[in-house]
């Protein structure tokens, strides 16, 4: 098997695994948002700074998960596209 063929196979494998991981993160994000919303509703209206901090932490984590899933989708598409061109 040539180096080019091995490269193509590796790129397709990375693409598939990145897509699968992105899907897993998307499912996690939905569950995370639900749990975060429940936490935020339970602490809503409280006046402590810690409550606001937790809310901000949960929001930031949710955004980071979303960005990671998007980055994996982009990586998956890029790897597949490159593999298909070589």
C-alpha positions in Angstrom: 0.0 0.0 0.0 1.4 3.4 -1.0 2.0 6.3 1.4 -0.8 8.2 -0.3 -3.3 5.5 0.2 -2.3 5.2 3.9 -2.7 8.9 4.2 -6.1 8.8 2.6 -7.2 6.0 5.0 -5.9 7.9 8.0 -7.7 11.0 7.0 -11.0 9.2 6.5 -10.5 7.5 9.9 -9.8 10.9 11.6 -12.8 12.3 9.8 -15.2 9.6 10.9 -13.9 9.7 14.5 -14.2 13.5 14.7 -17.7 13.3 13.3 -18.7 10.7 15.9 -17.1 12.7 18.7 -19.0 15.8 17.5 -22.2 13.9 17.6 -21.5 12.7 21.1 -20.7 16.2 22.3 -23.9 17.5 20.7 -25.9 15.0 22.7 -24.0 15.8 25.8 -24.6 19.5 25.3 -28.4 19.0 25.1 -28.3 17.1 28.4 -25.9 19.7 29.9 -28.2 22.6 28.9 -31.2 20.8 30.5 -29.3 20.2 33.8 -27.9 23.7 33.7 -31.3 25.3 33.2 -32.7 23.3 36.1 -29.8 24.5 38.3 -30.3 28.1 37.2 -34.0 27.9 37.9 -33.4 26.6 41.4 -30.9 29.4 42.2 -32.8 32.1 40.4 -33.5 35.2 42.5 -30.9 34.5 45.0 -28.6 37.4 45.8 -25.3 35.7 46.4 -22.3 36.1 44.1 -21.6 32.4 44.2 -24.9 31.7 42.5 -24.1 34.1 39.7 -20.7 32.6 39.4 -22.1 29.1 39.0 -24.5 30.4 36.3 -21.6 32.0 34.4 -19.5 28.9 34.7 -22.3 26.7 33.4 -22.9 29.1 30.5 -19.2 29.2 29.6 -18.9 25.4 29.7 -22.0 25.0 27.5 -20.5 27.4 24.9 -17.1 25.6 25.1 -18.8 22.3 24.4 -20.7 23.8 21.5 -17.4 25.3 20.1 -15.6 21.9 20.5 -18.4 20.1 18.6 -18.3 22.7 15.8 -14.5 22.4 15.6 -14.7 18.6 15.3 -17.3 18.9 12.5 -15.0 21.4 10.7 -12.0 19.0 11.2 -14.1 16.1 10.0 -15.2 17.9 6.8 -11.7 19.2 6.1 -10.0 15.8 6.5 -12.6 14.1 4.3 -12.3 16.8 1.6 -8.5 16.6 1.6 -8.6 12.8 1.5 -11.0 12.9 -1.4 -8.7 15.2 -3.4 -5.5 13.3 -3.1 
